[in-house]
Structures are given as structure tokens and as C-alpha cells.
Amino acid sequence: MAVGARSGHDGPEDRADGARGENVTEENNGGGASPAGDRPDHGDAAEGADGAEGTHARPRKQRSFWKELPLLIGIALILALLIKTFLVQAFSIPSESMMNTLKKGDRVLVDKLTPWFGSEPERGEVVVFHDPGGWLETAETPKPNAIQKFLSFIGLMPSAEEKDLIKRVIAVGGDTVSCKEGGKVVLNGKELDETAYLYPGSVPCQDSFGPVKVPQDRIWVMGDNRQNSLDSRFHQELPGGGTIANDQVVGRAVVVAWPLTRWSTLPVPDVFDQPGLAPAAAPAAAGLAGALPLVLWRRKKRSTRHTAE
């Protein structure tokens, strides 16, 4: 009876019907009372009145968007940091040394994933690498503000403090590279036709260099704008003889992402796929490779003979 008094109805049966809501009203054909045999017992009426349990409990109220926004921002920042660290990172082109492949102000996306799986730089790739020491000692490093530092940390903006460079890989460990003034770059005895990526009017080398034998696990790099690129040719007096250690390479630049009008991929030029470009095997190694099948054949023949006996 207490329930009926609070609700303004004459009895607990009416309160039970009202607590069911619109569904009950529709089932009663316009709001009329249900037959006595169809009425729920007093236990169901109490549950409906309290609104806590029952088959028609009210759905939970969703949290406000503004309360969830900090969580969403946190997840987005964590994902951005993981992407920057393990997948891709944006870099800004600061000079004209790679024109016209890359222009000053372009933004490139660098693949940082494949090096985690043991991939090493290959001939013809455009790579970003840390200054090995002495390459950018005279370059001025801008002083970023707090916002720029934060955006750089999570990978949404290129780093302004790190001294990184971007060049094209011409030779890898074991290769021999050279060039005579006014001539073409010679890689492992083969001349490279670089017209597909060299800056129009640029010569392969204005000064002679080499031959240079690239040590294992290192690379020789050059800019596409040869007359405006301080690359491996100009740092041969430094440790490494102008070459870069593979572990100094951040990753391969794969896409020009900004501005949109400059969007393009950065594939390996066909000239680096020509046959016979790999260095010739050493005589001892070649002899070993030729003798190995013969040795295996003799051992197999001897094993067959012993089995037959």
C-alpha cells in the first residue's frame, strides 16, 4: 500500500502497470487494466517501481564526450609515438642537395620498420641517416619551442634538433666506386646512367674520386644535385673515408607526402638493377663455390657404394 500512496494510484496493481512503461500500455490496448489472471505478482511490481532490476531496466547513461576526450587523446598520442618509433617518421628536406627528386621544404615519410627485421640499405635507395660526425658541424640548428619539441617527440613534426641527412645510396659494403672528372660514376666496373634522377644540367662528378672500396656494413652516398651536395665525396678525410655505417641509417624514404602537389613514391632507379652490377666474387670464394657440388656428389656416391656392400 505504500507504493500506491507514493504514486498517486489506488493500489499496488496499478503501480505495477505504470512502472512497466509504454510496453505495458501497448499490451493493455490503450491503457485499460489487465485481467486479473494476467497481472504480475507483487514481487514484479516492486522491482518495476524501484527501477533497479527487471526485464525493462533503463539503459546506462553514456559518459559525456568531454569526459572521454582526454582518454582518446592519450590513446592517439601513444599510437603516434609507436608509429614514429617503429613504423614511419616524417622528415623535412632542409636543402637543395637532392633536387629535383626532393625539393627544399618537402616532407618525406621514412620507413623505419624493415630495418627492425634486418633489412639493410640497398643501392639506389634514398635514405635518412644520422650525422656520423663532422658532416654538419658548421650547420646551424634551429631552436624549437616547447610545442615543436612535443610534436617532434611523438612524430607529428620533423625533429629540429637532431642532425640528420638525406642522400641516395650509390654503393654498399664490398662495392668499389669511382668517378673521373666530367665522366660517369663507375660502380664495380660498370658505368651508371644517372640521367633518370640527376638534377638537370648536373654532371655525375665535377671532381675525380676513387676508386673507393666500401667496407662491409657501410654505404657510400651522394646527392642528386651533385654540384650542391656535400656527400661522401667531401668527407673522405673523416673516419670511415666518407662512408656511413648501416646502423646510422634511420630508414628509407619511400614517399613524398607534402605538399600534396608533390606527392610521389621514391622507387629504386632501374640503372641499379642492371645485370653484373654486384661485385665479382673473390677467386678463393669462387673456387669454393665451384668445388662444393663436386664434394657433395662424391660423398653421396661413396655412401651409396657402402650401402650396396
C-alpha positions in Angstrom: 0.0 0.0 0.0 3.0 2.3 0.5 3.8 2.1 -3.2 0.2 3.1 -4.2 0.3 6.1 -1.8 3.6 7.5 -3.3 2.5 7.1 -6.9 -1.0 8.5 -6.5 -2.8 5.3 -7.6 -5.3 3.3 -5.7 -3.3 0.1 -5.3 -0.1 -1.8 -5.9 -1.6 -3.4 -9.1 -2.0 0.0 -10.8 1.6 1.0 -9.7 2.9 -2.2 -11.2 1.3 -1.4 -14.6 2.6 2.1 -14.6 6.1 1.0 -13.8 6.3 -1.2 -16.9 6.2 1.9 -19.1 5.0 2.2 -22.7 5.3 -1.5 -23.4 2.7 -2.3 -20.8 0.4 0.4 -22.1 0.6 -1.0 -25.6 -0.1 -4.5 -24.4 -3.2 -3.3 -22.5 -4.8 -1.9 -25.6 -5.0 1.8 -24.8 -4.2 1.8 -21.1 -7.0 -0.4 -19.7 -6.4 -2.7 -16.8 -5.2 -6.2 -17.5 -7.4 -9.2 -16.5 -6.7 -10.4 -13.0 -5.1 -13.6 -14.3 -2.6 -11.6 -16.4 -1.4 -9.3 -13.7 2.2 -9.7 -12.4 2.6 -10.6 -8.8 3.5 -8.0 -6.2 7.2 -9.0 -6.4 7.4 -7.9 -10.0 5.5 -4.7 -9.2 8.1 -3.8 -6.5 11.0 -4.3 -8.9 9.4 -2.2 -11.5 8.7 0.6 -9.0 12.3 0.7 -7.8 13.6 0.8 -11.4 16.7 -1.2 -10.3 16.1 -4.7 -11.7 13.7 -6.4 -14.1 13.3 -7.1 -17.7 12.8 -3.5 -18.7 15.6 -1.8 -16.7 16.7 1.6 -18.0 19.9 1.5 -20.1 23.0 3.1 -18.5 23.6 6.7 -19.3 26.6 7.1 -21.6 29.5 9.1 -20.4 29.9 12.6 -21.7 32.1 13.1 -24.8 34.2 15.7 -22.9 34.9 13.1 -20.2 36.1 10.6 -22.8 38.1 13.1 -24.8 41.3 13.0 -22.6 41.3 9.2 -22.9 41.0 9.4 -26.7 43.8 12.0 -26.9 46.0 9.8 -24.7 45.5 6.8 -26.9 46.1 8.8 -30.1 49.4 10.1 -28.7 50.6 6.7 -27.7 49.8 5.3 -31.1 51.6 8.2 -32.8 54.6 7.6 -30.6 54.6 3.9 -31.5 54.2 4.6 -35.2 57.1 7.1 -35.1 59.4 4.7 -33.3 58.7 1.5 -35.1 56.9 2.3 -38.4 57.3 5.6 -40.2 58.5 9.1 -39.4 58.2 12.4 -41.2 61.3 14.4 -42.2 61.6 17.8 -43.7 64.0 18.5 -46.6 66.3 21.4 -45.5 68.4 21.9 -48.6 68.6 21.6 -52.4 71.1 18.7 -52.4 68.5 16.2 -53.7 66.8 18.3 -56.4 64.8 17.6 -58.4 63.9 14.3 -56.7 63.3 16.2 -53.4 62.9 20.0 -53.1 63.5 22.2 -50.1 60.5 22.1 -47.9 59.2 18.7 -49.0 58.0 16.3 -46.3 59.0 12.7 -46.8 57.9 9.6 -44.9 60.7 7.2 -43.9 60.2 3.5 -43.4 61.6 2.5 -40.0 60.0 -0.9 -39.8 62.1 -3.0 -42.2 65.4 -2.3 -40.5 64.0 -3.9 -37.4 63.8 -7.1 -39.4 67.4 -7.0 -40.5 66.9 -5.1 -43.8 70.0 -3.1 -44.9 70.3 -0.2 -47.3 70.5 -1.1 -50.9 71.9 0.7 -54.0 69.6 3.4 -55.4 67.6 3.9 -52.2 67.1 7.4 -50.8 67.9 7.1 -47.1 67.9 9.3 -44.0 70.9 8.9 -41.7 72.3 10.5 -38.6 75.4 12.7 -38.9 78.3 10.3 -38.4 80.3 13.2 -37.1 81.8 16.2 -38.9 79.3 16.4 -41.8 77.1 19.1 -40.3 79.4 20.6 -37.7 79.0 24.0 -39.4 75.3 23.8 -39.9 73.1 25.9 -37.6 70.5 24.0 -35.7 67.2 26.0 -35.1 65.9 26.3 -31.5 62.4 24.8 -31.4 59.8 25.9 -28.9 58.1 23.6 -26.4 55.2 22.8 -28.8 57.6 21.9 -31.6 59.6 19.7 -29.3 56.4 17.8 -28.2 55.1 17.4 -31.8 58.6 16.2 -32.8 58.7 13.7 -29.9 55.5 12.0 -31.0 56.4 12.1 -34.7 53.8 14.6 -35.9 56.6 17.1 -36.8 60.2 16.5 -38.1 62.9 16.8 -35.5 64.5 20.2 -35.5 67.3 19.3 -33.1 68.7 16.0 -34.5 71.2 16.4 -37.2 70.0 14.1 -40.0 70.9 14.0 -43.7 69.2 12.5 -46.7 71.1 11.2 -49.7 71.0 8.4 -52.3 72.9 5.2 -51.7 75.3 4.6 -54.6 77.4 1.8 -53.2 77.1 -0.8 -50.4 79.6 -2.9 -48.5 82.0 -4.7 -50.8 81.4 -2.4 -53.8 84.1 -0.3 -55.5 83.1 3.1 -56.7 84.9 5.8 -58.6 84.5 8.7 -61.0 86.7 10.7 -63.3 86.1 14.5 -63.7 83.4 15.1 -66.3 82.7 11.3 -66.6 80.2 8.9 -65.2 80.2 7.2 -61.8 81.7 3.7 -62.2 80.3 1.0 -59.8 82.1 -2.4 -59.8 83.4 -1.7 -63.2 80.1 -0.6 -64.8 79.2 3.0 -65.7 75.9 4.3 -64.2 73.5 6.1 -66.4 72.1 8.5 -63.8 70.0 10.8 -66.1 66.8 9.5 -64.6 67.4 11.2 -61.2 70.2 13.7 -61.5 69.3 17.4 -61.4 69.1 18.7 -65.0 72.4 20.2 -66.0 74.2 18.4 -63.2 77.2 16.2 -64.0 77.9 12.9 -62.2 81.0 14.4 -60.6 82.9 17.6 -61.1 86.0 16.3 -59.4 87.6 12.9 -59.7 87.4 10.5 -56.7 88.3 6.9 -56.0 88.4 4.1 -56.6 86.9 3.6 -53.1 86.4 0.2 -51.7 83.3 0.4 -49.4 83.8 -1.5 -46.2 81.3 -4.1 -45.1 78.2 -2.8 -43.3 78.8 0.7 -44.6 77.4 2.7 -47.6 78.6 5.4 -50.0 76.0 8.2 -50.5 75.7 11.0 -53.0 73.1 13.8 -53.6 71.1 14.0 -56.8 72.2 17.6 -57.2 75.9 16.8 -57.5 77.1 20.4 -57.7 75.3 21.3 -54.5 75.7 18.3 -52.3 78.4 17.8 -49.6 78.2 14.0 -49.6 80.6 11.1 -49.3 83.0 12.6 -51.8 83.8 15.5 -49.5 84.3 13.7 -46.2 86.9 11.1 -47.2 89.3 12.5 -44.6 87.0 11.6 -41.8 86.9 8.1 -40.1 85.2 5.7 -42.4 86.6 7.5 -45.5 83.3 9.2 -46.3 81.2 6.1 -45.8 78.2 5.7 -43.4 77.7 2.8 -41.0 74.5 0.9 -41.7 73.4 1.3 -38.1 73.5 5.1 -38.5 70.7 4.8 -41.1 67.3 5.8 -39.8 65.4 4.3 -42.7 64.5 4.5 -46.3 62.5 7.5 -47.7 59.5 5.9 -49.5 57.0 8.7 -50.2 57.0 12.5 -50.7 53.9 13.2 -48.6 53.8 17.0 -48.6 52.9 19.3 -50.3 50.1 17.3 -51.9 51.0 18.6 -55.3 54.4 16.9 -54.9 53.1 13.5 -53.7 55.1 10.7 -55.2 56.9 7.5 -54.4 60.7 7.1 -54.3 61.5 3.8 -56.1 64.9 2.5 -56.9 66.0 3.6 -60.4 66.3 0.9 -63.0 70.0 1.6 -63.5 70.7 -0.2 -60.2 69.0 -3.4 -61.5 71.3 -3.9 -64.4 73.0 -7.4 -64.5 76.5 -7.8 -63.4 76.4 -4.8 -61.0 77.2 -6.9 -57.9 80.9 -7.1 -57.1 82.7 -10.1 -58.5 83.3 -12.9 -56.0 86.9 -13.3 -54.8 88.8 -16.2 -56.6 89.0 -18.2 -53.4 85.3 -17.9 -52.8 84.5 -18.7 -56.4 86.7 -21.8 -56.2 85.0 -22.9 -53.0 81.6 -22.4 -54.6 82.6 -24.5 -57.6 84.1 -27.3 -55.6 81.2 -27.7 -53.2 78.9 -29.5 -55.6 81.7 -31.9 -56.6 82.5 -32.8 -52.9 78.8 -33.4 -52.2 78.5 -35.6 -55.3 81.5 -37.8 -54.3 80.2 -38.2 -50.7 76.8 -39.3 -52.0 78.4 -41.8 -54.4 80.6 -43.2 -51.6 77.6 -43.5 -49.3 75.7 -45.4 -52.0 78.6 -47.8 -52.5 78.9 -48.6 -48.8 75.1 -49.3 -48.6 75.3 -51.7 -51.5 78.1 -53.7 -49.9 
